[in-house]
Each structure stands twice: as C-alpha cells, then as structure tokens.
C-alpha cells in the first residue's frame, strides 16, 4: 500500500522537498509519494485534521507554521519541545509526533564550511522557529558567544531566556546589530527576508562587516539572496541554505523510513532543479 508524505507552509511553491523526497522514494524503491500543500495560518487546524484523516505517514512543516503546529500534535520529541518549534511530523499508531531536525541539520552543514565555528563570535539574525533551533544547536555545541538580533528585540530576549544551555548571549535590534557587525566572525541569517516575494530585500546593511567573516543564509531558493550577494561582494565566505535543507531533510527521511539517505544525491538533485548555480565557497 502506497504511503504518502507532505510538506505544509505558506508560501510553499518554492519548496524543493517534493523533488528531493520523491527522488529518494524512487531511488530506494519505496512505495511512497510526497506532496506539497499551501496552507494558510487560518486553515492550519483543518489541514492537520485532513492529513490525519487521510492517513499521512509523515510531513514536514515550514514557515510560518513551525511553532503553531505544536498545538495540533499528540506528542513532541524532547528537543522539539525545548526549542518550541517542529519541522518534521511522524504519524505513528494513530498519533502525530513532532520533531525538529533544523538545528542539527544546520550544524552539520556549518561544520563543513566553518569548522572553527565554536571559537567564533556569532550573530544570528531573526528569532523565529528556525533561529531558535539553530541557536540551541550552537549553544549545545558550546560556542563562545551568540548575539541574537531581531526586529522586535523582546522576542530575541525571550529566546535567550528560554535557552537551557549556559552560553554567553545577548539580544539586539537589527539596527543595533548593523552598527556592531565588525565584532562578529560568523553571521547567520534565519529570516524569510530574501525569499519571494521579498527577494530584493535584506534584513540589515552589511556596510560595517569585516572581510574575513563567514556568512550563512538559511534560504536556498533563490540560491543567492540579496544578502548573500552583498556579503560575497564584500569579500566574505558565504553559504546558502542548501546544506541545512539537505541535512534536515535527510534526518526527516530517516525518522520516517529508518533509512539514512544519500545526502550527496539529495544535494545534486536540488542543485539541478534550481539551475546548479550553487554559491557556497
């Protein structure tokens, strides 16, 4: 009997998850299919009821539902509960169980490009579900310092207050962070600014950024956001969101199927679908 999996979000047309997971199901000869669903926030409750009733085997959750989805699940993995955000759900024995693979997936990709990140002073832009997962992963790895900058600084303050790990952290507004960029070795952009329909926008100006900085943007579609383009033009080493996307997807696939997939195959597949102009360097 064919199983079906899904991804829900708003927007969702940009997602490469269906391409990536359907290729894996075919490659491993699994009788399964993966579908995208455009779900607006006001319809989230009905959507989850529908997925449950249709017998979905599992699904991914993307913006803006990573936090609000928790109210409609039966159980939470301890890490997802601590983070307060879910990006992967398993339907097991009639229960929807939420997990978070974002932070672990991001860290795997970061290690490939910035192996000395533990000694870095890190600036995280944004304080939403993805930011929280990444901050927790960084803190768990005992990085030297994390600053969280957000448009509303209160949310950054709350993220720090909620973090169970003892790491030097502070909160700033995005404007304040823009004036202190020369303090940081690594900048991580976690907001949706740079995706359609805001592809020409940036969360802050990089005028004061040092040339030797490593800059990561968790957006992978487009491959190069306006933010990354400016960082690269100023001499920074850059990484887009493809690594995080591939590794978080691989971890989700493993949770669903108990099969750890070929991550290089996943990467090549997404690169080909998006034109192959990968910007990491």
N, C-alpha and C positions, 0 to 999 in steps of 0.2 A: 504493500500500500504506500503510495507516494506521500511523503511528508512535505509540509510547506512551512517556509520561514518568511520573515518580513523585516522591513525597516520602516519606522514611522517618524515623521518630522514635518516641519513647516519652515522653509521650503524643503522639498525632497528631490526635485528633478536633477539637482547637481550630484546626487549620491552615486558613487561607483560601487556601493555594496552589492547591488544585484548582479552586476557584471562579475565582480570578484568571487562571490559565493556560488553563483550558478556554474562558473567555470570549475570551481573546486568540486562541486557535486558531480559534475560530468567526469572530471579527471579521476575521481575516486570511485566512479560507477555507483553512486548513491542515488536511490530513487527519491529525489527531493527537488524542490524548486523554491526560489527566493523572490519575493515581490516587494516593490516599494508602495507605500501608502502615504498620500498627502493628508495629514490630519491636523486640523486647526485646533487650538487650545480648547475652545468651547465644545469640541466634539470628542475630546480625549476619552472621557468616561464611556461613551457609546462605542468608540473604536475598540477599546480594550474588551468590552463585553462581546463585541463581534468577533474579535480574534480568538477569544476564549471559546466561544460557541462553535466557531469553525474548526477548532482543534489545531490551531497553530502549534508547531513543535517548539518554536522559539522565535524571538525577534530582537532586532536592535532598536535603540532609541537614540535619536539625535535631537538637535535644538528645535524647539525650545522646551522639550518635554522631559529632560533628564532628571529634573527634580520633582516635577508634578506627577510623574508616572508612579512614584512610590506609593501614593495613596491608594492605588488600584491593584497592588500586588499582594499576594498572600504571605510571602516570606522574603527576607532580604539577607544576602550574604553579609557577614560582619563588616567587611571592608566597604561595601556599598552603603551600608547603614551608617558607618562612621563618616564617610565622605558626604552623604546626603544627596547622592545622585546615582542613577542607574543608566547604563548604556546597553546592557545585554539582559535578556529575559529568557528563561527556560520554562516550558510548560511540562511539568513532571507530576504524574499521579494526580492530575486534576488541579494542581497548584501552579500559580505563576510566581517564579522565584527570580529576584533581581540581583544582578551582579554589576560590577564596574571594572572594565578592563582598560579604561582610558589611561589612567596614571601609569600602570605597569607597561602598557604599550608605548607610551611616550618615552619612558625612561630607557627602554630597550633601544629605541631609535637614537636618543640623545647620546648614549654611550658609544654608538658607532661613529659619531661625528665630533663629540666633545668629551673625550674620555676623562679629562681632568675636571669635570663639572663640579665635583664635590668641594673643591677648593675655591670655586667661583663665587663672586657676589652676583646673585641672580635677581633680575627684575621680571616679575610676572605681570602681564597686562591683562586685566579682567579679573572678575571674582565670581563667575558663574560655576556651573557644574563641572565643566572641563577644567577650569582653573583650579577648583578645589581638589579634583583627582590628581592633577599634576603637582600641586603644592604638597599634598600628603605624600606622594611618591618621593618627591625631592627631600622632604623633611625626614621621611623614614630612612632615606639614604644618608642622612646627617650632613647635608650641605652646610657650608659655612654661614651663609646669610641669604635670606629671601625677603625681597620687598614686593608687596602686592599693591598695584596701582589700579584704581577703578574710578569710573566717572562719579559714582557715589561712594565716597570713602568709607561710609558706615558699613557697607557690605564687605569691604576688604578687612575692616576691623573685626567684624563678626567671624570671617573665615579664620583669621588668626586665633581668635578666642576659642573657636571650636576645635582647632588642630590639637590632637593628643600627643604630638611629638615636641620635644624640647629643643627648638632651633631658634636662633636669633632671627626675628621677623619684625617688619614694620609695615604700616599702611600709609599710602599717599594717594592724592588725587592724580589723575592723568596729567594735569597741567603741572603739578609739582614735580612729578617724575620726569617730565620733559626737560626740566631745568637742572636735573641731577643725573642725567644719562652718563656723564663721564665717570660716575662712581662704579659702573657695572661692567662685569666681564661677559655676562650672558643675559640676553633679553628674550623672553618667551611671550609671544602674542597668542592669547587664547580666546579672543572675542570673535564674533562673526563679521566684524568690520573687514571688508575686503572681498567678501563673497557677494554674488548677485543678490539684491540689486544695488549693493554699495561697493562695487568693485573698484571705483576710483578713490575711495576714502581710506584714511589711515587713522589708527587710534590716537597717535600723537606724532609730533615732528621729531625727526632724528638729528636735528641740527647739531646738538652737543654730544652726539655719540662718538666714542673713540673708534679708531680704525681697526683695532685688534679685537673687536668684540665678536662674539658668536651670536647670531640672531636666528631664532626659530619661530615660525608661524605655523600654527596647527591646521591652517587651511591648506587643502591640496587641490582644490578646484575653484579658481584657476591655480595652475602650478606656481605662478609668480604673482603674488599680490602687490599692490602699490607699495605697501610697507616693506616687503622683501626687496623690491626693485630699488627703493631708496637706500636700504641698508647695503645692498650689493654695490651700488654706485659709490657709496662712501667707503668701500674697502672692507666691509665686514664679510666674514664667512657666514653663509646662510644655509638654512634647512627649511624646506616646506613641510606640510603635514603628511606627506605620503608615508614616511616611516611610522608615525603614530597610527595612521589609518590601517596600514598593513598589519602591524603587530597587534593592535586592539582587535582587529578582525580575526586574526589567527587564533587569539585567545578565546574569542567568542565561538569560533568554529570548533575548537577543542572542547569547550564546555558542552556544546550541543551534540557532538558526534564521538567524543573521546578519541579523535584523530587530530594530531598536531599537523597542520598542513604545510606545504612547501611555500615558505614566505617569499622566496625569490620568484617563483611562478606568479604569486599574487602581485608582486611589485611590477613585474614585466607586463602583466595583463592590464593593470591600471594605467601604466605609462603609455602603452599602445593605444588604449581607448582615448586618452587625453592628448595624444599627439606626440608623446615622447620627449617633450622639452623640459626635462627634469632640471630643477635649478640648484639642487644641493651641490655644494663644492667646498 
